[in-house]
Amino acid sequence: MTTYHADTMSCLLARGGDMAPAIAAPDRPTLTHGGLRALAARTVAALNAMGIGRNDRVAIVLPNGPEMATAFLTVACGATTAPLNPAYRPDEFEFYLADLNAKALLVQQGVDSPARAVAAGRGIPLIELVPGATAGDFTLQPETPLSGTPAQGGEAEADDIALVLHTSGTTSRPKIVPLSQRNVTASGYNIVETLHLTPDDVCLNIMPLFHIHGLIAAVLSSVAAGASVCCTPGFNAFRFFAWFDAVRPTWYSAVPTMHQALLPLAARNKEVIARARLRFVRSSSASLPPQVMTALEEAFGAPVIEAYGMTEAAHQMASNPLPPRPHFAGSVGIAAGPDIGVMDEAGALLPPGTIGEVVIRGRNVTSGYENNPTANATAYSNGWFRTGDQGALDAEGYLRLTGRLKEIINRGGEKISPLEVDAVLMDHPAVLQVVTFGMPHEKLGEEVAAAVVLREGQKLDERALRDFAAERLAPFKVPRKVVFLAEIPKGATGKLQRIGLAGKLGLTA
């Protein structure tokens, strides 16, 4: 990877041509890179005049779209951004706003949100974002007059915190991940290099912009390349191909469930796809079933590039390369920014082909969780960050994941990778989607279970699917329970939820 020294958001925003398109949205004029830089200067000055400066936290609760993208980009030039899911309940806003110690809350004028009342109750000043006519353009209007002198004003520096996000907290209290200016810009530049992005590229963003995937992979990398990103209101499978036809993107990035939702509609939009200029499709944030990769490549006529990311790495860690270099179904690719290794429990790096915990180190990796010495003590070993994922590197450096360590099913001492079982069940022609998970068992501790969604018009019973699996898996890996669902529960970012699924489905010991 190339070493970049322009490791602040202000420097990253300086890379595009003044009149080149930067931030777009369906049916609105486009904001240029020059316009984006001017907006950043105005935003930092406005925040400073309100007493908000470097490392002061601004919680952002905005609808998905161009203003959410530009609020992140511009506020981060002079303060710390803390995007929150606009769909949170009042109690969730109460937790996150308290945990963040936010200096202000940024909301859109005219958009109601329970975050407003929570902020008022906590004495957090409210700043309204007033959208302009051009996509992403806005002015800031405090609800009540704010003034003061920030402790540190002006443009942020490389070691200042640009972005704070919480971990998902599926098994414990969510942890705060502070990402420095250097972390996020390094990740943006890494994605530019991995995907060979140029000013001619156009990304169609369908990812939520309170999540690291959309913020960094779609928005920040596009701006870093001097390219443009069209920000939709969020994922909508039935509107996707209309946007796709109007925007004519060269790429889009999504989680596997979104790709799967688009596949049946792709067959009805062959003409739209035929006149497109798509270079590649990117998938990240969850494992992409090999069958889905094959179907996507056939449907879109473009390579599908699976990448591997996490919040603690400011998103991207590994990625399959673009052709002519090979990319493989079932692999998340090669190191794409940070160094990647596989480590045993004692902290020793393992040779190629050996399964262990995936570890990373590099400019895009957080220096540690906030106010959490216990988590940091276990998260770092000999300068490496432990990802919590299990996998192995092959001799060519391609990484294959076997699952999250906390998702590996322990059946009486026999360790089972849910991803391995997923891949086998997905081979059944009647199966559209599957999530394998551990369910409680009185004697074994855990037993293998699977939630399955069938293809439209298909019929299949539990016995037939178990028999199918038994021909392809060792007996102890065959699901003892199969639950057929119309839809598998997903998280806020569209990822399938493995942890806690047994409880949600009422499966007990």
N, C-alpha and C positions, 0 to 999 in steps of 0.2 A: 504494500500500500504506500502511496505517496505521503510524505509528511507535509502537513499544512501548518502554517504558523498563524493564519488568520482565525484564531480560535475564540472569537467573540461573535455574538449575534450581529452586532453592528457591522463587523467586517464581512460576515457571511452575506448580509443583505447588499453589500457593495459590489457583488460579483456580476449582477445582471446589467444589460444595456439599458440606458435610460428609457427608451421608447419600446423596449421589448415587453411582451405581455408577461405578467407574473401571477396575479390572482384573478380567476374568472368564476362565474356562476351562471347557471342556465338563465337565459333571457335578461342579462344585465350587462352594461358596459364593463370592460376589463380594466383592472388596475395594472399599470405598468410597473416595472422595477423602480423606475425613477419616482413614481408616485408612492410606491411602498416605502422607499427610503425617506421621502418627505413626511409621510405619515408616522414613521418611527421617530423622527426628530420632534414632531409636534407632540406625540404621545409621551415621550420621555420628559419633554419640557412641561407638559400639563401635569404629569404625575409629580414632578419635582416641585411645582408650584403648590401642590396639595400636601407637600411634606412627605412624599413617598419617593424613595430612592433605591439605590443598590441594596440587594438582599432583603428589602422589605417585601412581604408576601402579599400578592394580589390574587385572591380567589376569583376564578372566572367561571360563571355559570351562564352559558350562552347556547342558543340553538346551534345545531350543526350547520355549517355554511361558511361563506367567505369571511364574515366578521369574526367568527371564532378563530379562523386561521390567522387573520392579521392581528387580532388581539394578542394571540400567543407570540407571534413574531415580533411585534413592536413593543409590547410591555416588557418582554424579556430583554430588550436592548438596554433597559435602565432599571429593572426591578426583577423580582422573582415571580414567575407565573405558577399558579396552582389551579389547573383546570379540574372541575368537578362535573360529574354526570348530572345533567339537568333533570333527570328522572328520579333523583334521590327523594326519599320521603323526608319529612321534617326532622325525625330523629336521626337520620343519616347525616343531614346537613349539620345538625347540632354536634354530632361527633366530629365530623371532618373540619368544620370551621374552628372548633375548639382545639383540635389536635394540631392544626396548621398554625395557629396563632396569627391569623390573617390580619393584615394592616387595613385592608379594604376589600369590599366585594364588588365585582364588576358584573352587572346584569344589563340586558337589553331593554331600552325604553319601550314601554307598552307590552312587555312580556311578563306575565305574572309568574311567580315562583315562590315556593315555600321558603326558599333561601332568604328572601327579603325579610320576612318576619323573624327568622332565626338570627340573622345578622343584627337586626334592630334590637332584639332581646339581649344580644351579647355586646352591644355598643360598638359594633363594627361599621364604619362609615360605608355608605352605599354610593357607588359611582355608576351612573347610567351611560351605556353606550348608545349613541344615536347614529344609526346607519346613514350613509350618504347614498347618492344615486349610483355611483360606481361600485362594483363588487368589492367588498372588503374595506371601503373607505368609511371612516367614522369620526365623530367627535366625542369627547368625554364631558359629561355633565354631572358633577356631584349633586346628590339629592339635597344636601344642605351645604352651605359654603365651607370649603376646606382650604386651609392655608398653613404654611409652616416651612421650615427648612429641613430637608432630609439630612440624616447623619452623613450620608455619602450620596452626592448627586451626580448627574452626568451619565455618560455611557458606562455600562458594566464592563468589568475586566475579567480576564480568563478564569480566575479562581472563584469569582462570584457565582452564586447559585442562580441558574437560569430557570429551572423547572423543578418542582417537587410533585411527586405522585405517591400514592399509597400502593402497597402490594395488595393482592386480591383478598387476603385474609380468609381463605377458605378453611383453614384449620386452626387459625390463631388470630390474635388481634392484628389488624393491618399495620404494616411498618411503613414509616416515611422514608422514601428514597429521594435524597437530594442529588440533583444532577447539575454539575457546573457548566458554565459557558463552554469550557473546553470539552467536556463530555458530550454535550449535544451537538456541537459543531463538528467534532471529530466523527460522530456517527453519521451526520448528514453527508460529509465528504466521503466517508467510506461507501455509502449507498450510491453516490454519484459515480464513483469509480467502479463498483461492482456491476452496475447496470449500464455503464457507458453512457450516462445521461449527457445531453448537449442542450444548448438553447432551443433547438428545434423540437424537443420533446414536450408532450402534453400529457399530464397525468389526470385521470378521472378519479377523484377521491370519493369513495362511498363508505369509508371507515369513520367511526365516531372520533371527534377531535378532542375528547377528554382522555383519549387512550394513546399510549406511546407509538403504536403502529401508525395511526393516521397522522399524528403530529410530526413524526420524524421521517417515516418512510415516504409518505405522500407529499406533505407540505414542505418540510425543511429541505429535503434532498432536491426538490424541484427548484426552490429558490437558490440553493447553493450552486446548482448547475446553470443558473441564468435562464431556466426554463419556466414553464407555467403549470399551474394546477387548477383544475376546475372543481370547485367545492360544491357538492350537492347537499340537499337537506339531510342526507343520510341514506342508508341502504334501503332500496325499494326494488325488488326484483322485477316488478311489472313496469317500472319507469326506466329501468337501467338502459334498455336498448334504444329508447328515444333519446336519452342523454348521450349515449354512445354514438348515435348517428349524428347528432347535432354538434358534439364536441370534437369528434374524430380523434380520440386520444391515441397516443403511441403505446400507452401502458396503463394498467390499473393494478392495485394491490388490495387483497382481501383475505379474510380468514376462510378456512375450508368450507364452513357451512354456507357462506355467501356464494362461493363458487358452485356448490352443489345446488343451491336454489336457482342459479342462472342456467344450469345445464338443460333442463327441459324446455326453457324458453328460447335457448339458442337455436334449437331446431326450427322454430317458427320465425327466426330472424336471420336466415341465411343470407338474404340479400344485403341486409345492414352490415353483417360481418364481412361479406365479399367486397364491399366498397370501403372498408375501413383501412387504417394504416397502422394497425397494431404491430408493435415489434415483439412484445412479450407480455405475458401475464405473470404477476408475482403472487405468491401465497406465503403467509407467515402467521405466527402467533399460536398455531396448533398444528399437529401432524396432518399432512395431506395424504389421504388414502391413495395408494398407487393407481387404483382403478379410476379415481376422480381425475388424477393428473392425465392419464391416457385419454379419458373422455373430453377433458378441457382442450387438450392439444388438437384433438380431432375437430371439435366444435369451432374453435377460434382460429385454427390454422397458424398457430404461433407457439413458440416454446413456453412452457410453464416453469417458472423459476421458483423453487421452494427455498425459503430462507428461514433462519432461526434467530429469534430475538427474545429479549426480555427487558423489563423496565430498568433493572439494575445495570444494564449495558447500554442505556439510552437507545434501546431497540436492537440494532443488528449485531450479531456475533458471527454467523456463518451464512453462506449462500451458495447455491449452485451457480456456476458461471454460465454466461450466455454462450450459445454456439459461436465458433465451432468447437469450443471445449465441451466435453461431455457433461450432461446433467442426468441424475439418476433418480427414478422414483424410489421412495423409501429412504432417501438420504437428504439431509438438510445442507449438504454441500461442504465447501472448504472454508477455512478461516477467512472472514471478510471484514477485517478491521483489527480486532484484538487477537492476541495469541490464544490458541485453544489447546488444551491438554485433557487427558483422562487420568484421574487420580484415585488411589485406593483410600480406605478409611484413615490410614496412618499418615497420609499426606505425601506419599511417594507417587511420582508420575509413572504411568503404566505404558508398556510398549504397544505398538499398533496391533489391532485385533483383540485386545483385552478389554472386557467390559468393566467400567467403573464410573465414577462421577465426573461429569464434564466440568472443567474449570477454565476460567478465562482471566486475562489481564491485558490492560491497554488503556489508551487515552480516553476511550468512551466509557470506561467502567467506573461506577460510583466509588468514592473512597470509603463509604460505609453508611449504614443506616443511621438515622438521626436519633439521638438519645436512647440508644439500644445496645449497650455494651455486650449483653448476653448474646444477642443475635450476631453481632460483629465478631465475637470470639469464635463462633462456629462457622461463620460465612467465609472466613479467610484462612488460607493455609499457605505458608511460605510465599506470600506475595500474590497468591492466586485467589480469585473469588470462586467459591463453590456454587454452582448454579442450581443444585438440587435435581438436576436431570441425570439420567443414567444412559450411557451409550458407549460406543467404541469408534475409534478412528481407524480407517483402513490404511494400507501401505501408501496410497496416493493422497492421503490427507482428507478424504471424504468422511464426514461424521454421520453415523447412523444412530439414532436415538432409540432406546428401548422403553422409555417412559419417565415420568416424574418418579423420583425415589419414593415419595409418599403415596404414589398411586400404584406402585408395584404390588401385586397381590401375593400375600404370604399364606399359602395353603399348607399349614402344618409343616413349615420349613421349606416347602417347594416354592420357589420364586417364579411368578408368571408375569410376563410383560403384557399389559392390556393391548398395546399396539399390535403385537403379534397375533392375538386372537381377533382383533378388529379386522386385520388384513385378510385373514382366512374367511371370516363370515361375510365380508364385503364381496368375496368372489362368487357368492351364491347369486344367481341371476335375478332372484326376487327381492334381494336386499338393496335398499337405497342408502340407509344410514345405520351405523351401529356404534355403540359405546360399551366397551367391556369394563367391568368394575368389580370391586370386591364386595361381597355381602357377608354379614356376620355368620359364623358357624360355631356351635357350642364346643366342638372338640378340636376342629382344625384351626380355629381363629377366624379364618376367612375362606370363602368358597368363591368360585368364578361365576359371575352372572353377566348377562348382556341385555341391553335395551336396544330394540331393533325397530326401524321404520321400514315398511315394505314399499316397493314401487307401486305406483297407481295401478289398480286392477289386478295385482298379484295376490295369490294366497299361499300361505305357508304356516305350518304348525310347529310347535316347539320340538317335537320328536324328530321331524324331518330335518330341521336345521341342526339339531344336535348330532344326528346321524351324519350329516354332511361334514360337520366339524370333526367328528371322530375319525373320518377317513384321512384327515390332513393334520391333525394335532395329536400330541401325546395324550393319553387318557386323562391325566390330571389337569390338562389345560382346557378340556372341553367344558363349556358353560353348563353348570348344573341347573341353572334357572335362566330362561329366556322370557323377557317381557316385551310384548309387541305394543308399540305406542303410535299414536298419530303424529306426535312431535316429541323430540327429546328436549328436556329443559336446557336452555342456553343462558350464559351470563350476559351482562350488559353489552359486551363487545362482540357477541355472536359466537363465542366459543362454547363447545359442549362441556357440560359440567360432570366430571367423573366422580370427584370427591363429594360425598354426601348424597349421591344418587340413590343408594340403597335405602337411606332413611326417607327420602322424598317419595320413593315408590312403595314404602311400607314393608320392605324386606328385612325381617329381623331373624335372630338366631332361633 
